[in-house]
Amino acid sequence: MTLPKLSLNSNIIKFVGLKKFFRSHETGVSRERIEDFKKFNKLINYGGDEVAFDILGSLNFGQATTDSDTDIVMYTRCEEGRMGECGLENCYKIALFKHMFLNLVTFEHNSQAYKLEIVDCINLNQLEKDIKDKNAESALLIRFCFYRSICRGVNRRLLHKYENMISENLPLWEKISESLEECFEGIIKSSQHTYSFHKYAGRLADKGIKLPGSMAEKIKDYLKQ
């Protein structure tokens, strides 16, 4: 993570610290799925295209099970330099990549294949333009910074280019960081967010790993924000 001044947002710092704890007890399913994304990334790069992912949910915390959803953000450069938002409904590359990935999963895991949910797509053409235009009001740019602040990336080297572009413009970052704090405050207050932490703690307990008292206090303190 190379975005500047991340330490100013204490809530994100707390979130990342908690995530590191759960990741230290990563499940075998989580490791397998991350390897799938790495293999797919190599396949796409070999074909001369670009793709990267940010992982959300239980896989982000290393606590995925065979029944877990796999929620991701996909980054790619839309065809022929097309600008704007992209997604399954208007960008054939997104649909193609999803189809190819599911084929890879079926080949690798057969009866243990899992579903893929693309919760957001970031068009790298538009992202680069918004950074160069110093467009702090860009929803796409704000989403990019948000995902990069809290998610688990695959092919992070591709994403570092855009993080560095932002870090070189501190006034732009300062404006964006205000929006990030608002986004994160809304997430912390959601019941789903609280439930997720209880769920991850429960999965550790199922493996005989007791949540340390200090960590339980940190989770409690974080969720009170």
C-alpha positions, 0 to 999 in steps of 0.5 A: 500500500503506497497511498500517503498519509494513511496513518491519519485515518485511525479507523482504517489503521485499526481495520488493517491491524485486525485483518492482519491478525485473522490473516495470520490464521489463514485457512487452506481454502483462502490460500487455494483461492488466492493462488487461483487469482495469481494463476489467472493473472499470469494467464491474462498477462501472458496473453498481453492484457492487464488485470488485477484484483482487490479481494473483499469479504472473508477471503480478504481476512483469510477466513474463507471456507468452501461455502464462502462467497468470493467477492472481488473488484476487477481492474482492467483497461477497457478496449480501444481506450474506452473511457467511463465506467465498465462492467459486465453489461457494457464491457466484453472484457469483463464478461470474458475474464469472468468466464475464463476465471470460472473455467479455470476454477472448474478445472482446478477444483472440479466438484469444489468449484466456487462462484465469483461475484464481481462487486465493482469494476475499475476502468484503468483508462478512466482512473488514469485520466481522473488522476491526471485531471486531479478530479477529487470528486471522481467516484471511481477515483474515490472507490479505487483509494478505498479498495486499496486502503482495505483490500487484499490485492492480486497483481498489486504491481499494476495498481502501484502505478496509480497509487504513486500517481496519487501520492505525487499530488498531496492536495488531491490525496487530502481531498480524497482522504476526506471522502474515504473517512466518510465511506469508512464510518458508514461501513463501521456502523453497519450490522453486516460489518459487526456480524463479519467480525463475529463470524471470523472469530467463530471460525477461529473458535471452530479450529480451537483457536481462542481469540486473545483477550487483547484482540477481543478488546481491539475488535470491540473498540474498533466497532464502537467507532 
